[in-house]
């Protein structure tokens, strides 16, 4: 069950991440140079490997990773809201 939760949270994380990348927010110009690799999509590759790692750990019985990834998703959601609403 936890692996499905992580998978669906991962879909949400990718959607939030893409929305922020496409927003053209001035903060995106201040990220380190390596995040501009692959046309700015390198961070999506990092997001994929975080999702993959969390899913692999949960599949091996480490349920705490599900809680950690849920917390990570919550922080992503708040960050996206702050950026897209213009509060930052």
C-alpha positions as CSV (number, residue, x, y, z in Angstrom):
1,X,0.0,0.0,0.0
2,X,2.8,2.4,0.9
3,X,4.4,1.9,-2.5
4,X,1.2,3.1,-4.2
5,X,1.1,6.1,-2.0
6,X,4.6,7.0,-2.9
7,X,3.9,6.5,-6.6
8,X,0.9,8.9,-6.5
9,X,2.9,11.4,-4.5
10,X,5.6,11.1,-7.1
11,X,3.1,12.0,-9.9
12,X,2.1,15.0,-7.9
13,X,5.8,16.0,-7.3
14,X,6.5,15.8,-11.0
15,X,3.5,18.0,-11.8
16,X,4.4,20.6,-9.2
17,X,8.0,20.5,-10.3
18,X,7.1,21.0,-13.9
19,X,4.7,23.9,-13.1
20,X,7.5,25.7,-11.2
21,X,9.9,25.1,-14.1
22,X,7.4,26.5,-16.6
23,X,6.5,29.5,-14.4
24,X,9.7,31.4,-15.4
25,X,10.0,32.6,-11.8
26,X,13.2,34.8,-11.2
27,X,14.4,32.3,-8.6
28,X,15.0,29.8,-11.3
29,X,17.9,32.0,-12.6
30,X,19.6,31.7,-9.2
31,X,19.9,27.9,-9.1
32,X,23.4,26.3,-9.5
33,X,24.7,25.8,-13.1
34,X,24.1,22.1,-13.1
35,X,20.4,22.5,-12.8
36,X,20.4,24.2,-16.2
37,X,21.7,21.0,-17.8
38,X,19.4,19.2,-20.2
39,X,17.5,22.5,-20.9
40,X,16.7,22.9,-17.2
41,X,15.3,19.4,-16.9
42,X,18.1,18.0,-14.9
43,X,16.2,18.6,-11.7
44,X,13.4,16.3,-13.1
45,X,16.0,13.5,-13.4
46,X,17.0,14.1,-9.8
47,X,13.3,14.0,-8.8
48,X,12.9,10.7,-10.7
49,X,15.8,9.1,-8.8
50,X,14.4,10.3,-5.5
51,X,11.1,8.7,-6.3
52,X,12.8,5.5,-7.5
53,X,15.0,5.3,-4.4
54,X,12.0,5.8,-2.0
55,X,10.0,3.2,-3.9
56,X,12.8,0.7,-3.7
57,X,13.4,1.2,0.0
58,X,9.7,0.8,0.8
59,X,9.5,-2.3,-1.4
60,X,12.2,-3.8,0.8
61,X,10.2,-3.1,4.0
62,X,11.5,0.3,5.1
63,X,8.1,1.9,5.8
64,X,9.7,5.0,7.3
65,X,10.7,6.0,3.8
66,X,7.0,6.4,2.9
67,X,6.6,8.9,5.7
68,X,9.8,10.7,4.6
69,X,8.7,11.0,1.0
70,X,5.2,12.2,2.1
71,X,6.9,14.9,4.2
72,X,9.1,15.8,1.2
73,X,6.0,16.0,-1.0
74,X,4.4,18.3,1.5
75,X,7.4,20.6,1.5
76,X,7.3,20.6,-2.3
77,X,3.6,21.5,-2.3
78,X,4.2,24.5,0.1
79,X,7.2,25.6,-2.0
80,X,5.2,25.4,-5.2
81,X,2.3,27.4,-3.7
82,X,4.7,30.1,-2.4
83,X,6.4,30.4,-5.8
84,X,3.4,30.3,-8.1
85,X,1.3,32.6,-5.9
86,X,4.0,35.2,-6.0
87,X,4.6,35.2,-2.2
88,X,8.3,34.7,-2.9
